[in-house]
Amino acid sequence: MNTGMDNGASANQHVKLPDLVPLPGSEREPARNFVLAPPAARELRPGALQEEPLEVSVFVRRKSAVPDSALAGGIASEGLAEYGASNEDMDLVKETLEGLGATVTEADAAKRRLRVRGPAGLMGGIFGTTLELAADTGTNSSGTYRHRTGGLSVPAALEGVVTAVLGLDDRAQARTQFHISPAASASISYTPPQLGVIYEFPEGTDGSGQTVAIIELGGGFDQGDLDAYFAGLGITSPTVTAVSVDGAVNVPGQDPQGADGEVLLDIQVVGALAPGAAIKVYFAPNTDAGFADAIVQATHDTPTPAVISVSWGQSEDEWTEQARQTMDSAFVDAALLGVSVTVAAGDNGSADATADGRNHTDFPASSPHALACGGTRLLANPATGQVSAETVWNDATNSATGGGVSDTFPLPTWQQHVRVSAGTKPPKVPTGRGVPDVAAVADPQTGYQVRVDGQDMVIGGTSAVAPLWAALIARLSQSAGHGLGLLHPVLYANAATGQAAPGFRDITVGNNGSYNATPGWDACTGLGVPKGRELGKLFTGNQDGGKA
């Protein structure tokens, strides 16, 4: 416990801090490839980092727990106040932090979040940590970033009230989940509308009246690329709006193999499969705070989106517990408002690019309140939709669909009957949340035709599957006349062990490393790939799966 020392605050502030208590779940390991920034960067002026202004996101507990029954179908936005923060808690946090010299720039009880600003030295003192200037040009475009290790603390008056403090450390948090096909493989590829035929998207729907939110942690798009791409498909360009989160903006980098590829892939897949939907792209810093704030901002925006598409992620163990729980809680808020969330399950097989010899799932796909999207290799006739073969995506060299069993989230009620095959007989019942839930084509060698920074190319990865499912959900929401909220209880309700679930074509061939495809749900492609019209019947009751 801190005993009231200045704790790193700037020498000219003379702020005496109160006793501090540990913030559970805030412990952070050193970043990969962590090195201190070179002296020239650290000594721009005495105490440069201590005086640097920074803004963090402080999250507050709910005033009441959310029952599972509230998550399917959504509630009116005014009802969300029941599950937000109490005004008393928000006032206490605001008064405490401002009394210590910080500035609260935003406080929203429904979001359970305050944005708090102050010099780095003061903020480090308030939250019981020391910030260092680090360098890692491989993961942070600026070349330097703020770095911390160990746990955080909060003023004793806020014990149990504050659940997370994100943004003190601004290391890069997530990676894109896409792969570009070698030129030699580009002959096997599909336009998104062709995939709509193959996956039987319901006719008579185009997403009209719906909004699709897309989360991006870098890159940008140019309207000229979009106009050229959609004109080539004979589709009117959808309405695409860029939204700034925490100061990040739409900045096309003229790098088709970087974040621009992610941004254009996401927009073009959604826009081609749900051309009537409005698309809002939320650009946020690639930090734990930026990622969480983007989800919060999209969820609480007006109009409320039907679905949020996320194609960024990182192995579960690369997140702090407070960041995972904050993101998961934001997905709960989304479900309360009738918003579904689709997330790429990862492109690095069952190990998720870790080097410890163990299996790992990717987060936020492992959240039980996100629809985790795995990947397949697809051979089909794009004109007729006839599928000749669809198997688990695994090119056996450097990419494969993510999937497995979460180490941090327990097995949800709706997934209690699934079995995981990892080379054992009989298959085992997982102890944690199983990933993925659903799938679609992701192999870049049978990938998506897109246009990025003036170049036509073929891209794959589970990054493409999340927006494909987002577009399908927008069309199903159009048919239903409302948002669908948490999809899982409906999707898994009739998923008998070892049998294809209604609304899905089962994928039973292949593996992603440790896990094997099996009849029924598996940790490679989940329940399978969509049969859109049949899924429409589950959510709308219409026999053709389309609009009534």
Backbone hydrogen bonds, N-H to C=O, Kabsch-Sander energy under -0.5 kcal/mol:
donor,donor_aa,acceptor,acceptor_aa,energy
2,N,20,L,-0.8
9,A,6,D,-1.2
13,Q,10,S,-1.9
14,H,10,S,-0.8
16,K,14,H,-0.6
17,L,5,M,-0.6
17,L,15,V,-0.7
21,V,154,V,-2.7
23,L,152,L,-2.7
26,S,23,L,-1.5
28,R,150,G,-1.6
34,F,31,A,-1.6
35,V,135,A,-0.6
37,A,133,L,-2.5
41,A,38,P,-1.4
42,R,38,P,-1.8
43,E,39,P,-2.2
44,L,41,A,-0.7
48,A,45,R,-1.7
51,E,47,G,-1.9
52,E,48,A,-0.9
52,E,49,L,-0.6
54,L,118,G,-2.3
56,V,116,V,-2.8
57,S,166,L,-2.7
58,V,56,V,-0.5
58,V,114,L,-3.1
59,F,57,S,-0.5
59,F,164,A,-2.6
60,V,112,R,-2.3
61,R,161,V,-2.5
63,K,84,G,-2.8
70,A,67,P,-1.8
71,L,68,D,-1.8
73,G,71,L,-0.6
73,G,484,L,-1.1
75,I,336,L,-3.7
79,G,76,A,-1.8
80,L,76,A,-0.5
80,L,77,S,-1.3
81,A,78,E,-0.9
82,E,79,G,-1.4
83,Y,80,L,-1.7
84,G,81,A,-0.9
85,A,109,A,-2.8
90,M,86,S,-2.2
91,D,87,N,-2.6
92,L,88,E,-2.2
93,V,89,D,-2.4
94,K,90,M,-2.4
95,E,91,D,-2.9
96,T,92,L,-2.3
97,L,93,V,-2.5
98,E,94,K,-2.5
99,G,95,E,-1.9
100,L,96,T,-0.7
100,L,97,L,-0.7
101,G,98,E,-1.5
102,A,97,L,-2.0
103,T,117,R,-3.1
105,T,103,T,-0.7
105,T,115,R,-2.2
106,E,115,R,-1.2
108,D,113,R,-2.3
112,R,108,D,-1.1
113,R,108,D,-1.7
114,L,58,V,-2.5
115,R,106,E,-2.4
116,V,56,V,-2.6
116,V,114,L,-0.6
117,R,103,T,-3.6
118,G,54,L,-2.1
120,A,52,E,-2.3
121,G,50,Q,-3.0
123,M,119,P,-2.7
124,G,120,A,-2.7
125,G,121,G,-1.8
126,I,122,L,-2.6
127,F,123,M,-2.0
128,G,125,G,-1.0
129,T,124,G,-2.9
132,E,147,H,-2.5
134,A,132,E,-0.7
134,A,145,Y,-3.2
135,A,35,V,-2.8
136,D,143,G,-0.9
139,T,136,D,-1.7
140,N,136,D,-1.4
143,G,140,N,-1.9
145,Y,134,A,-2.1
147,H,132,E,-2.4
150,G,28,R,-2.4
153,S,127,F,-2.3
154,V,21,V,-2.4
156,A,19,D,-2.5
158,L,155,P,-2.7
159,E,156,A,-1.6
161,V,158,L,-1.7
162,V,158,L,-2.0
163,T,59,F,-2.7
164,A,59,F,-1.2
166,L,57,S,-2.7
170,D,146,R,-1.0
170,D,168,L,-0.6
173,Q,286,N,-0.9
175,R,313,G,-2.7
177,Q,311,S,-1.1
179,H,460,G,-2.0
181,S,458,V,-2.7
185,S,182,P,-2.0
186,A,183,A,-1.2
188,I,185,S,-1.7
189,S,187,S,-0.9
190,Y,447,G,-2.6
195,L,191,T,-1.7
196,G,192,P,-1.9
197,V,193,P,-1.4
198,I,194,Q,-2.4
199,Y,195,L,-2.8
200,E,197,V,-1.4
201,F,196,G,-2.9
205,T,202,P,-0.7
209,G,276,G,-0.7
210,Q,207,G,-2.1
212,V,278,A,-2.9
213,A,211,T,-0.5
213,A,307,V,-2.6
214,I,280,K,-2.7
215,I,309,S,-2.4
216,E,282,Y,-2.7
225,D,222,D,-0.8
226,L,222,D,-1.5
227,D,223,Q,-2.9
228,A,224,G,-2.3
229,Y,225,D,-2.4
230,F,226,L,-2.7
231,A,227,D,-2.0
232,G,228,A,-1.8
233,L,229,Y,-1.0
234,G,230,F,-0.5
234,G,231,A,-1.0
235,I,230,F,-3.0
240,V,238,P,-0.6
241,T,279,I,-2.5
243,V,281,V,-3.1
245,V,248,A,-0.5
245,V,283,F,-2.1
248,A,245,V,-2.0
251,V,219,G,-1.7
251,V,249,V,-0.7
258,G,255,D,-2.0
260,D,255,D,-0.6
261,G,255,D,-0.6
261,G,258,G,-1.1
262,E,258,G,-0.8
263,V,259,A,-2.3
264,L,260,D,-2.8
265,L,261,G,-2.0
266,D,262,E,-2.4
267,I,263,V,-2.3
268,Q,264,L,-2.6
269,V,265,L,-2.3
270,V,266,D,-2.1
271,G,267,I,-3.2
272,A,268,Q,-1.9
273,L,269,V,-1.6
274,A,270,V,-2.5
276,G,206,D,-2.7
277,A,206,D,-0.8
277,A,274,A,-1.9
278,A,210,Q,-2.5
279,I,239,T,-2.9
280,K,212,V,-2.4
281,V,241,T,-3.2
282,Y,214,I,-3.0
282,Y,280,K,-0.6
283,F,243,V,-2.7
283,F,281,V,-0.8
284,A,216,E,-2.5
284,A,282,Y,-0.6
287,T,285,P,-2.1
291,F,287,T,-2.5
292,A,288,D,-2.1
293,D,289,A,-3.0
294,A,290,G,-2.0
295,I,291,F,-1.7
296,V,292,A,-2.4
297,Q,293,D,-2.9
298,A,294,A,-2.5
299,T,295,I,-2.5
300,H,296,V,-2.0
301,D,298,A,-1.0
306,A,211,T,-2.6
307,V,211,T,-1.1
308,I,340,S,-2.4
309,S,213,A,-3.2
310,V,342,T,-2.6
311,S,215,I,-0.6
313,G,175,R,-2.0
314,Q,363,F,-2.4
316,E,361,T,-2.2
318,E,315,S,-2.4
319,W,316,E,-1.6
322,Q,25,G,-2.6
324,R,320,T,-2.3
325,Q,321,E,-2.6
326,T,322,Q,-1.9
327,M,323,A,-2.4
328,D,324,R,-2.7
329,S,325,Q,-2.4
330,A,326,T,-1.8
331,F,327,M,-1.9
332,V,328,D,-1.7
333,D,329,S,-2.0
334,A,330,A,-2.0
335,A,331,F,-2.4
336,L,332,V,-2.3
337,L,333,D,-1.4
337,L,334,A,-0.6
338,G,335,A,-1.8
339,V,334,A,-3.1
340,S,306,A,-2.1
342,T,308,I,-2.7
343,V,371,L,-2.5
344,A,310,V,-2.1
345,A,373,C,-2.4
349,G,400,A,-2.2
350,S,512,N,-2.4
351,A,348,N,-0.5
352,D,348,N,-0.8
352,D,349,G,-0.9
353,A,348,N,-1.1
354,T,351,A,-1.3
360,H,350,S,-2.6
363,F,314,Q,-3.0
366,S,362,D,-1.4
367,S,364,P,-1.7
370,A,367,S,-1.5
371,L,341,V,-3.4
372,A,370,A,-1.0
373,C,343,V,-2.9
374,G,372,A,-0.6
374,G,438,V,-3.3
376,T,440,A,-1.6
377,R,391,T,-2.7
379,L,389,A,-2.8
381,N,386,Q,-3.1
385,G,381,N,-3.0
388,S,379,L,-2.3
388,S,386,Q,-0.5
389,A,379,L,-2.0
391,T,377,R,-1.9
392,V,509,V,-2.5
393,W,375,G,-1.7
394,N,392,V,-0.6
395,D,399,S,-2.1
400,A,347,D,-1.4
401,T,393,W,-2.3
402,G,346,G,-2.5
404,G,435,V,-2.3
406,S,433,R,-2.8
411,L,431,T,-0.9
415,Q,412,P,-1.4
416,Q,413,T,-1.5
418,V,415,Q,-1.6
420,V,428,K,-3.6
421,S,419,R,-0.5
422,A,420,V,-0.6
428,K,420,V,-1.9
433,R,409,F,-2.5
435,V,404,G,-2.8
437,D,372,A,-2.3
438,V,372,A,-2.2
439,A,528,G,-1.7
440,A,374,G,-0.9
442,A,376,T,-3.0
443,D,376,T,-2.4
446,T,443,D,-2.1
447,G,188,I,-0.6
447,G,444,P,-1.1
448,Y,459,I,-2.9
449,Q,190,Y,-2.6
450,V,448,Y,-0.6
450,V,457,M,-2.7
452,V,455,Q,-3.0
455,Q,452,V,-2.1
457,M,450,V,-2.6
459,I,448,Y,-2.3
460,G,179,H,-3.7
461,G,442,A,-4.0
463,S,177,Q,-2.7
464,A,461,G,-1.9
465,V,461,G,-0.6
466,A,462,T,-1.7
468,L,464,A,-1.4
469,W,465,V,-2.6
470,A,466,A,-2.0
471,A,467,P,-2.4
472,L,468,L,-1.9
473,I,469,W,-2.5
474,A,470,A,-2.3
475,R,471,A,-1.9
476,L,472,L,-2.4
477,S,473,I,-2.8
478,Q,474,A,-1.9
479,S,475,R,-1.9
480,A,476,L,-2.5
481,G,477,S,-2.1
482,H,477,S,-1.0
485,G,338,G,-1.6
486,L,71,L,-2.2
487,L,485,G,-0.5
490,V,487,L,-1.0
491,L,487,L,-2.2
492,Y,488,H,-2.8
493,A,489,P,-0.6
494,N,490,V,-0.5
495,A,492,Y,-1.7
496,A,494,N,-1.4
499,Q,496,A,-2.0
504,F,501,A,-1.7
505,R,529,V,-2.5
506,D,504,F,-0.6
508,T,506,D,-0.6
512,N,515,Y,-1.8
514,S,512,N,-0.6
516,N,421,S,-2.3
517,A,510,G,-2.9
522,D,526,G,-0.9
526,G,522,D,-1.7
527,L,437,D,-3.2
528,G,525,T,-1.8
529,V,505,R,-2.1
531,K,503,G,-2.4
532,G,199,Y,-2.8
532,G,530,P,-0.6
533,R,200,E,-1.4
534,E,531,K,-0.6
535,L,531,K,-2.2
536,G,532,G,-2.2
537,K,533,R,-1.3
538,L,534,E,-1.1
539,F,535,L,-1.5
540,T,536,G,-2.5
541,G,536,G,-0.6
541,G,537,K,-1.3
545,G,542,N,-1.4
547,K,203,E,-0.6
548,A,479,S,-0.6
